[in-house]
Amino acid sequence: MGFIIDGKDLYESIATGPQGTHGTMGTRGSMGSMGSAGGQYNPSPNDHAYNGEIETITAGETLGIMNVGYLKSDGKYWKTKADSASTSVGQLRLGVGTINTNSTGTVLIKGYLRDDSIATKTVGGNLYLSVATKGAFNQTAPSSSGNQVRIIGTATGTKVVYFNPDNTYIEI
C-alpha cells in the first residue's frame, strides 16, 4: 500500500514506462599478492636447529634444549616429571635452547628439533615424559602406580624429535 488520496492508491494509478538501460561495468582492480604458505615444517633440521610453531615464555627454573616444560599456576614453565599429574598434565612446551630461571626465551609449541647430543632414538617410536629425570623424555612409557603416561611426540630421526604433545594422559 502506498500513498492514499481520496481513497485511491497513487501508485496504482501511475503508469510506468519501460526500464532504462544499465550503465557499463567498471574495471576490476588488480589481485593482491598471495601470502606465504603456512605449516610447512622441515623434518630434517641441522643440529640444534628447530622449526614449527614457537612462542616466548618465562621459565620458572632453567630449561635447556630438549627440556619439556609445563605451565604452572604462576604463569611460568617448569620441568615436567611423569611421577605426578601436577608436573605432567596441562600445556607443554619444548626448550630449543637454554632459558635461565625467571628469564624469557623461545620454545616449541609444535614442530621439529634436532640435537645430536641426545641418546639415539628409534625412528617412528613414541616419546613419553620421563619419570626419573625432570624435563626429560624417553621412548619407554611409565609403568608404576601413580605415574602419568603422556605421549609428547615421535622420533622422526635418530636425533630428531617431532614435538606434538597429546593432551590425553593416563594415570597408572
Summary of the structure (lengths in Angstrom):
residues: 172
radius of gyration: 30.2
end to end distance: 76.1
largest distance: 98.0
contacts: 447
relative contact order: 0.18
helix: 4%
strand: 33%
